C-alpha cells in the first residue's frame, strides 16, 4: 500500500488517458500526495489544459503540476531540490521520432533522432534516479514503464531497442542504489490506447496481434487501471524486497509462443463462461440420467 501522506512524483503526465494520470489518481485515492510533471508549459496547455475536457477545471487547479524536461539536468535537479522528503517516483516517459525511429524500416541515418530517443526513453531514468534518491532519506521506490523487449514487433523499431536498454538500466540502478534502500523496477504493460501510443505506426495492428496472443482478455483502454495497480504495488511497502525486476502486466502475452489456438482464446465475457459451464453440467446430468436408465432396463 501507498504510504498515507507520503510524497510521490509522477513524471510524464500528458492527459487523462495517460498511464501517469491513472497511476497518480490511484496514489491519491490511497492517501498519497502526488506531484505531476509535464515537459513544458506549451505541452500542458495543448494536451492537458485544452485537451482534457473530461476533467473539471477545479480538479485541474487542485493538481500539483510542475515542469521538467528530463533531457536538461538542471531542470531535473531543480525539481527535486524543492521536495523535502520523497517516497517514490513514477517514470512514465518515452519518445522517439515516429518518422525516423518507428515504421517499416530501421533507419540508421537519423543519428540525432536515435540519440534523442535513447536520451528521453532510457538515459533520463538515470538522471531522475540520481537526484530523486538524494531526497529519499528513508529509502524509496522508483518505477518506470516499459514494453515487451524480449521479442520484436513490427513498426516499433528503435523504441524497442530503447526499452531493452531501459530494462538493463533498471537492473544497473537497482544495484547502484540498493545501498540507499532505494528500489528500482519496471512494469512492462501490454498495448494501451494513450496519446503517446497514437504516434506508433499501425498501433491498431499491434492491438489486434495482442488479442491473438494474450491468454487473458486485454482491453487497450480499460487495462490502464491494471497497469496502475502494478505500479502502485511496486511503490508500496508490499514490494520492499523487490528490486531490479520487470513485472509484466500484459494479459500473459509475453509467455506465449505464436498465436493462441481458437479453443485457447479467452471467452468474451464471464456470463459466456458461466453459460458454457452450465451447458457442461447439463450434459453431465443427461449422461448420468441415461446411465441410470440403462441400469434400470
Secondary structure, 3 states (H helix, E strand, C coil): CCCCCCEEEEECCCCCCCHHHHHHHHHHHCCCEEEEEECCHHHHHHHHHCCCCCCCHHHHHHCEEEECCCCCHHHHHHHHHCCCCCCEEEECCCCCCCCCCCECCCCCCCHHHHHHHHHHHHHHHHHHHHHHHHHCCCCEEEEEEECCCCCCCCECHHHHHHHHHHHHHHHHHHHHHHHHCEEEEEEEECCCCCCCHHHCCCHHHHHHHHHHHCCCCCCCCCCHHHHHHHHHHHHCHHHCCCCCCEEEECCCHHHCCCCCCHHHCCCCCHHHHHHHHHHHHHHHHHHHHHHHHHHHC
